[in-house]
Amino acid sequence: MKKFLRYLGLGLLSTFLTATPGLGAERISFYYPPFGEFSLSVDSLETFAREGKIDQNFSFYASRATPQQLAQLRDLLQQRFNVTPTLVSQVTYSPIGEQVMQQLGELLLTESRQNGFYAIRASLILAAVDQEGLTVVNLLRKFPSNTMRVNFTEGLRIVDDLSQLLRRRDEVVASLQKEAIAQAANSTVDFSQKLDLRSPGKFRWQKKNLELNDFLRNRRLPVDIYLPETQNSLSPPFPLIVISHGLASDRSPFVYLAEHLASYGFAVAVLEHPGSNAERIQQYFSGLAGPPQPTEFINRPLDIKYLLNELQRLEKLDPTLQGKLNFQQVGAIGHSFGGYTVLALAGANINFNQLRQDCDPITSSFNLSLFLQCQAIELSPTIYQLKDDRIKAIMAINPINSSILGEDGISQIKVPVMLVGASQDIFAPPVFEQIRPFTWLSASNKYLALIENATHFSAIAEPTSENNVLPVPAALLGPDRTPVYSYLNALSVAFLETHLLNRPEYRSYLQPSYATYISQEPLNLSLLQSLSADQFNQIRNRSTVQSVKPLNFQPPSTPTIRKRFGASR
């Protein structure tokens, strides 16, 4: 009934606005003390977007931008976002969407200077309904107020804070790269004479599909098993690796990694988490299911525990699996939400104290992963038994963990860990989610791999049209991903051979010098084996002192302002 009323309301609102063409933003205005009020006609923006012409109203602002900035602005204004009204409605009515809208509403205000939460949500949906689709200009046209007021002071603060944050991030990454290069210089290993772990191994493998059903939790778990074929050099049972995908993903993005590990004699199980996989998110966007629930933070680790239990059972019954899986040598690899999943399986408990501190309200809007992590605050604050002692080593790629696990949770992990971060990751920012958490690890065997210029999507294979649930703008994908695939292939083999199979001959590959050897610009790879909290704080404090100056907006003289716009607030 609630969903029906929502769509009924949407239909009535759409009809009302269609019948009332004058209802929509005609101007964007902002007040910049002490100079007064500035405004820009939406017509001027639309003319610039469609024809590239700069009229008298827009020339005041255009003259203060570079040609490149104007070209970028026009590209943005012309961009049509291919989203359905249902998708926009589902996202903006979701708990995460409402938090984002609330924060955006502090920046984009109504004509009466109220938080623009409802106005933004309505204009997003109505623009998606309109035949012209969701564009910036159409969004303004559907804004249910004659004027959209921009909280200019807040906007300047956000831009300044973001600029300083990005500067500090780059300086932290650069400092860690410098340290890794210095350590690499001391190496005497000639990797050109050693086995190239980026290339496939010698094992052939077969793929087996399973569909497991956990009836107690009502969870259907599709699983692909990549099983090496027996060779004289190595006979079963094979060590077992489990791969956990991120939010809105499935079994396909890490096929390349599963096949590579299988070629080195590892059995690999790639499963899907039904409460947060691509299929579920697609159903949610289509209005056929609710949003992912906070219980996914519990169910995901339990999915893998159930998978291991079932494989142990099937290994005794299924001739294709019998005697081929070594449950004394189990590793786990996860990406993003899957990174959290494997950290929890390794022994990190949910940190409700940290969640309360960071999430009420969210303390950093620049760490987008908090919008997901903070959903866990709705869980019952108890100790969940998520650790699985069968798992002896983990790799977490772009994991989210800073609040959901925090220092108290991460420090509980005792098995070998490799964290992988990407310098341009805006969804799981490396300083918050990988670099600082690396200092919390108490395990003696720990590694931090940093990939310069990589993004949150650099580690995953390009989705097909069938499983591309969340179309990602090209600007967020980063450079060609091929080098990142080769890094993860090589590092995963080296890490698992060393710490899961106890083969010391592979340890040399886990040195900073090997990362330097295989590194390819612009996706430069660095690898560190240690970083103390004191070292991290020193680097961060240095970057804070050197942070950028606030953005300086230079308006024209006061008489010019009074002549053109008036000085009233």
Buried (B, 14 or more C-beta within 10 A) or exposed (E): EEEEEBEEEBEEBBEEBEEEEEBBBBBBBBBBEEBBBBBBBBBBBBBBBEEEEBBEBBEBBBEEEEEEEBEEBBEEBBBEBEBBBBBBBBBBBBBBBBBBBBBBBBBBBBBEEEBBBEBBBBBBBBBBBBEEBBBBBBBBBBBBBEBBBBBBEEBBBBEBBEBBBBBBBBBBBBBBBEBBBEBBEEBEBEBEEBEEBBEEBEBEBEBBEBEBEBEEBEBEBBBBBBBBEBEEEEEBBBBBBBBBBBBBBBBBBBBBBBBBBBBBBBBBBBBBBBBBBBBBBBBBBEBEBEBBBBBBBBBBBBBBBBBBBBBBEBBEEEEEBEEBBBBEBBBBBBBBBBBBBBBBBBBBBBBBEBBEEBBEEBEBBBBBBBBBBBBBBEBEEEEBEBBBEBBBBBBBBBBBBBBBBBBBBBBBBBBBBBBBBBBBBBBBBBBBBBBBBBBBBEBEBBBBBBBBBBBBBBBBBEBEEEBEBBEEEEEEBBBEBEBBBBBBBBBBBBBBBBBBBEEEEBBBBBBBBBBBBBBBEEBBBBBBBBBEEEBBEEBBEEBEEEBEEEEEEEEEEEEEBEEBBEEEE
